[in-house]
Amino acid sequence: MIENIWFIAAFWMGLALVASLISIRLGISVALIEILVGVIVGNIHFGPYHDLLRTTEWTNFLAMLGSGVLTFLAGAEIDPASLRANLRASMSIGVLSFLLPFLGVWMFAQFGLGWPLHQAWIAGIALSTTSVAVVYAVMIEGGLGSTAMGKTLLAACFITDFGTVLALGVLFTDFKISLIVFVVVAAVVLWYMPKWTQLIITRLGATRVSEPEVKFIFFVLFFLG
């Protein structure tokens, strides 16, 4: 087993570099190529180096941090006025794109394949989730992020992901007093976040190299986590 964290990180970043080069060469979204490269390399046996792609606590943390940052960046691309104007279309696409695959895969896994209930739920949720990473990358690289269609699809993607989070929470969360405390604290924090962030930008300035507003947002996200 390789214990050198720098070698493992270099191997991962090397794969990301290869995916970027292939993406530029073929003109395909890098998110799709990264997924494909990960699937291919993950199924190749490297002998004594087979553990290079194993998940660890730090890789899981980086993945969660990256998904959070990506979701934030994708959310910043959504124009509130456009979202309100296309709310019905975004809601319809988002709800149906989650609900129909979830129900279909759940029923097939449980009654067609004989899976236990919880495993069937997980399969349905996993295969009904729209990946923000893929949708956001395709929209931005294709220049569609600023179009009405792109904003509608991106908003629908967020609604689909909200359905995923909601389903995971309702189906698998232990409802205890700590959950109620978290919901209350999160609601209060998120309600005041725009005012707090704007206050920091106004008082300290948005052009400082230290970027206190960015660090403030990370602080709140980590605190809620």
URKAUR-V795895 format. One record per backbone hydrogen bond with DSSP energy under -0.5 kcal/mol. NH is the residue of the N-H (numbers start at 1). CO is the residue of the C=O. E is the energy in kcal/mol with one decimal. If there is no record, write none. Layout:
nh = (NH:NH)
co = (CO:CO)
e = (E:E)
This chain:
nh = (5:8:9:10:11:12:13:14:15:16:17:18:19:20:21:22:23:24:25:26:27:28:33:34:35:36:37:38:39:40:41:42:43:43:44:46:49:50:52:53:54:60:61:62:63:64:65:66:67:68:69:70:71:72:73:74:75:76:77:77:78:79:80:83:84:85:86:87:90:91:92:93:94:95:96:97:98:99:100:102:103:104:105:106:107:108:109:110:111:112:112:113:115:120:121:122:123:124:125:126:127:128:128:129:129:131:132:135:136:137:138:139:140:141:142:143:144:145:147:151:152:153:154:155:156:157:158:159:160:161:162:163:164:165:166:167:168:169:170:171:172:173:175:176:179:180:181:182:183:184:185:186:187:188:189:190:191:192:193:194:196:197:198:199:200:201:202:203:204:205:211:215:216:217:218:219:220:221:222:223:224:225)
co = (3:4:5:6:7:8:9:10:11:12:13:14:15:16:17:18:19:20:21:22:23:23:29:30:31:32:33:34:35:36:37:38:39:40:41:44:46:47:49:50:51:56:57:58:59:60:61:62:63:64:65:66:67:68:69:70:71:72:73:74:75:77:78:79:80:81:82:84:86:87:88:89:90:91:92:93:94:95:96:98:99:100:101:102:103:104:105:106:107:107:108:108:109:116:117:118:119:120:121:122:123:124:125:125:126:129:130:131:132:133:134:135:136:137:138:140:139:139:144:147:148:149:150:151:152:153:154:155:156:157:158:159:160:161:162:163:164:165:166:167:168:169:173:174:176:176:177:178:179:180:181:182:183:184:185:186:187:188:189:190:192:193:194:195:196:197:198:199:200:201:208:211:212:213:214:215:216:217:218:219:220:221)
e = (-0.8:-2.0:-2.3:-2.4:-2.1:-2.2:-2.6:-2.2:-1.9:-1.9:-2.3:-2.4:-2.5:-2.0:-2.4:-2.5:-2.5:-2.4:-2.2:-2.7:-2.0:-1.0:-1.7:-2.8:-1.8:-2.2:-3.0:-2.4:-2.3:-2.4:-2.8:-2.1:-0.7:-1.0:-1.5:-0.6:-1.9:-1.6:-1.6:-0.6:-1.3:-2.4:-2.2:-2.3:-2.3:-2.4:-2.8:-2.9:-2.4:-2.1:-2.6:-2.7:-2.3:-2.1:-2.7:-2.8:-2.4:-1.7:-0.7:-0.8:-1.2:-0.5:-0.6:-2.7:-2.5:-1.9:-1.8:-0.9:-2.7:-2.9:-2.4:-2.6:-2.7:-2.8:-2.1:-2.4:-1.0:-3.1:-1.9:-2.0:-2.6:-2.5:-2.9:-2.3:-2.4:-2.2:-2.9:-2.4:-2.5:-0.8:-1.3:-1.7:-2.8:-2.2:-2.3:-2.3:-2.2:-2.3:-2.6:-2.8:-2.2:-0.6:-0.6:-0.7:-0.6:-0.6:-0.6:-2.3:-2.9:-1.9:-2.6:-2.5:-2.6:-2.7:-2.1:-1.0:-2.6:-1.2:-1.2:-2.3:-2.1:-2.5:-2.5:-2.2:-2.2:-2.2:-1.8:-1.9:-2.3:-2.3:-2.3:-2.0:-1.7:-2.4:-2.6:-2.5:-2.6:-2.4:-2.7:-2.7:-2.0:-1.3:-0.7:-1.2:-0.7:-1.3:-2.1:-2.3:-2.5:-2.4:-2.7:-3.1:-2.4:-2.2:-2.7:-2.8:-1.6:-1.7:-1.2:-0.5:-2.6:-3.0:-2.4:-2.2:-2.2:-2.3:-2.6:-2.8:-2.6:-1.7:-1.1:-1.7:-2.2:-1.8:-2.3:-2.3:-2.2:-2.4:-2.8:-2.3:-2.5:-2.2)
